[in-house]
Amino acid sequence: MQQPLPFDPNIYYGIVAENLLKNFGSHAFFMSDQALQKMKALGDDEGFDIWLSIHEHLNAKATEAIVGEEAVLH
């Protein structure tokens, strides 16, 4: 089980997501999915949780790009 961290790792996961999108475009989603599958197959719960957070940031950034930050979804 992952120990509590003295900082918010979400900031870093967001940076990783931004860099993946910048460097690999839409292929970043495929890479993230592959990493999730690998972590699950290895039984690496901590790695899986990290990649799941990165994947969530990728989805959020893609949604912002498509919908826009100012749009309101009902």
C-alpha positions in Angstrom: 0.0 0.0 0.0 1.2 3.4 -0.9 2.3 5.6 2.0 0.8 9.1 2.4 3.0 11.6 0.6 3.9 15.0 2.1 3.0 16.7 -1.2 0.3 16.6 -3.8 1.4 14.2 -6.6 -1.4 15.4 -8.9 0.7 18.4 -9.9 3.4 16.0 -11.3 0.8 13.7 -12.9 -0.5 16.7 -14.7 3.0 17.7 -15.9 3.5 14.1 -17.1 0.2 14.2 -19.0 1.0 17.5 -20.6 4.4 16.2 -21.7 3.0 13.0 -23.1 0.4 15.0 -25.1 3.0 17.5 -26.3 5.5 14.8 -27.4 3.1 12.0 -28.6 -0.3 13.7 -29.4 -3.2 11.3 -29.4 -0.8 8.3 -29.2 -0.3 9.3 -25.5 -3.7 7.7 -24.7 -2.6 4.4 -26.3 0.7 4.6 -24.3 -1.2 5.3 -21.1 -3.6 2.3 -21.8 -0.6 0.1 -22.4 1.1 1.2 -19.2 -2.2 0.5 -17.2 -2.4 -3.0 -18.7 1.2 -3.7 -17.9 0.9 -2.6 -14.3 -2.2 -4.7 -13.9 -0.5 -7.7 -15.4 2.5 -7.3 -13.1 0.2 -6.8 -10.1 1.8 -3.4 -9.4 -1.0 -1.6 -7.6 1.1 1.5 -6.9 2.2 1.8 -10.6 -1.4 1.1 -11.7 -2.6 4.0 -9.4 0.0 6.3 -10.8 -0.8 5.6 -14.4 -4.5 5.8 -13.7 -4.0 9.3 -12.3 -2.0 10.2 -15.4 -4.7 8.8 -17.6 -7.3 10.9 -15.8 -5.2 14.0 -16.4 -4.9 13.1 -20.1 -8.7 12.8 -20.4 -9.2 16.1 -18.6 -6.7 17.9 -20.8 -8.3 16.4 -23.9 -11.7 17.5 -22.7 -10.5 21.0 -22.1 -9.1 21.2 -25.6 -12.3 19.9 -27.2 -14.9 21.6 -25.1 -13.0 24.6 -23.8 -12.4 25.7 -20.3 -15.2 28.2 -20.3 -17.9 25.9 -21.6 -20.6 24.7 -19.1 -21.8 21.1 -19.5 -25.4 20.4 -18.4 
